[in-house]
Amino acid sequence: MTDATSSTGAGGTGASTPLAADPGAGTDASNDTTTVSDRTAAALALAENQPGRPFWARLDNPFTVGLLLTLGGLVALLLGIALANISTILVYIGLAAFAALGLDPVIKWLGRHGVKRGWAIAILFLGFAIIGAGLLWLVVPTLVDQISAFVTGIPDTIDNFEKSDFYSWLEGIFGPGLTTLVNDLEKFITDPANIAAISGGLLKVGAGIATAVSGALIVVVLTLYFVASLPAIKDSLMQFAPARRRPGVRAMTDQITDSVGGYLMGMVILAFFNSVIATLLHAVLQLPYPLLMGVLAFSITIIPLIGPVLYWIVATVIALFTSPIAALIFAICYLIYIQIEAYVLTPKVMNRAIEIPGSLVVIGALIGGTLLGFIGALVAIPVTASILLIIKQVFFKKQDAKV
């Protein structure tokens, strides 16, 4: 009994020894577990609050997320409405900026001949004012008379066209329905009510003319300011680039502005040549309204590549109503001039501008014309040239550096 008791006591003592040690060991393990969990929670909180984590990814409230998304959509909608309302002003600013870039090469040329920039701007705008006054005094009255004669002479022109041999040839192909079509077209054109309906009424026409005149004045004033402050504008834009990259950005900016300016000036010069050739051809061939057709030629051919071809088609069709022989001669002569312009004049005039593939010219003109009409087609070419130059100077150089 004594041995059993002693052995039991010894066993109890032996069993109680680990039990006496377990609470202490359990207390230390509990403290270690608490410390690890606290550290894990702190690490998770730090990871959630890292600056690189998007703000919306930390939002766990669906209402807050929906509210923020709705407010963002409303802000985008308001910005779109605001841009739509000021679209006309943005067009004026864009035209003035492109006009300033087009005039800058002339001002730099005067500067290279010892004329200060302020005096060069004054001389340039004074010359434009004199030319404008001369056009108003000499050309505009004659142009108005020719437009009036053209509108009032439409019935006689159609009657003479119906009596021509060319019309008889067409009637033999298309049948008597051609006469009915021409007569209906004549009635429609000579009816003032139809013209007013097409143009939206006299009040809308008057408002359109007033808007065009005021817009032209705004563009002229903005152009004057942009031309005067063009160097300062370039310096201000340079501040957005990092200091180490400013020399390269400035060189590329100067190249873009010089290229766009040369392109715009080249378009004006080529359009002037087209206008002179068209006026001389109409005068020599005794086609009606030579001055009116010259102004129309300048307005259409200022669009490169597309303009001359478009004017060639329009002027030839109009000349057919007067004389098929004269129209044929005009078509041949003007087509020869288009080839001379494409292979001789354009390379010499556009020697300072960036070369643009013909396909990009057509695509840019179509996109610009679809978005902003005639003005968009006119501005799309310099924009295309700028984008192409940026791609060549930035993207292609980065790709070439990857060896």
Number of C-alpha atoms within 10 A of each C-alpha: 7 8 9 10 11 12 13 14 14 13 13 12 14 12 12 13 11 11 12 11 10 12 11 11 12 11 11 11 12 11 10 11 12 11 11 11 11 11 12 12 11 12 12 11 11 11 12 15 13 9 9 8 11 11 10 11 9 10 11 9 8 9 10 12 14 11 11 13 13 12 12 12 12 12 12 12 12 12 12 11 12 11 13 12 11 10 12 12 15 13 16 19 17 17 21 23 20 21 22 24 25 24 21 24 20 17 22 15 12 18 15 10 9 10 15 14 16 13 13 19 20 15 15 15 15 12 12 12 12 11 12 13 13 12 13 13 11 11 15 15 12 15 19 12 13 19 15 11 13 16 12 12 14 15 16 11 14 16 15 14 19 19 10 15 12 16 18 14 11 14 15 11 10 11 12 11 10 16 15 11 10 15 16 11 12 16 12 13 15 15 10 11 12 14 14 14 10 9 13 11 13 12 11 12 13 11 11 13 12 12 12 12 12 12 16 15 13 16 21 18 12 20 23 20 14 21 22 18 13 16 11 11 12 14 13 11 14 17 10 9 14 10 10 8 10 16 13 12 17 16 10 16 18 13 19 23 21 19 25 27 24 25 25 25 22 24 22 19 18 22 24 19 19 28 25 18 17 28 21 15 21 22 14 12 16 13 20 16 18 22 22 22 24 23 19 18 27 24 18 22 24 23 24 24 17 17 18 24 15 14 21 20 12 14 19 19 15 15 21 18 20 18 19 19 13 19 21 15 16 22 19 14 14 22 16 12 19 18 11 12 19 13 11 12 17 16 14 11 17 19 13 17 22 19 14 14 9 12 10 14 21 17 15 22 26 17 15 20 17 12 13 14 13 17 16 20 25 23 20 24 24 25 17 18 23 19 13 16 20 16 13 12 14 12 11 11 11 11 9 8 7 6 4
